[in-house]
Amino acid sequence: MTDLQPVMDALLKFRDERDWKQFHNPKDLAAALSIEAAELQEIFLWKSADAGDVDKVKEELADVFCFSLLIAEHYGFDIPSIVLEKVQANGLKYPIEKAKGSATKYDAL
């Protein structure tokens, strides 16, 4: 997490200065993440796919990242490692020869 370490340090300092760790259990962090993701979706509701306010997207996406990072920190996950593991697993589920140009779920390819 060396590239993310300054971000994590700032996020944890912000949390700890406010004594909010007591509220940051995995269940509540997951709920907060889901709520922030819904707020991100709301920006595009009833609009074309590219009509969202970029500043609002940036703000809500930052919230999504913050809660995701706090969940990862709780479990001691190495973020680059878990993302790369997921990309590799998805590569097996979605082989190029079957998935290229298709939005079909892996179990229906």
C-alpha positions, 0 to 999 in steps of 0.5 A: 500500500505504499502508493496509497499510504499517504491517503490512508494516513490522512483518512485515518488521522481524520477519523481518529481525531474525531474518535469515529473508529468506534463507529467504523465496524465492517457492517456500518462501513459497508452500509455507508459504502452502499449509501455513497454508491447510491448517491453516486448513482443518483447523479445520473438518474433520469439523465443520459450516461454522460450528463452527470455533474463532474464535480458531484461525481468526484465528491461521491466517488471520493466518499465511495473510496474512503469507505472502501479504504476503511473496510480494507484497513479494518481487515488488513487487506493490501488493496493492490493485491486484492484488486489484482487477484480480482482482475485475474479471477475475472479473466478466468470467468470472462475469457477474451474469446467469449466475452469480448464485446459482450455484456453477458454474465459469465455463467451465460457466455 
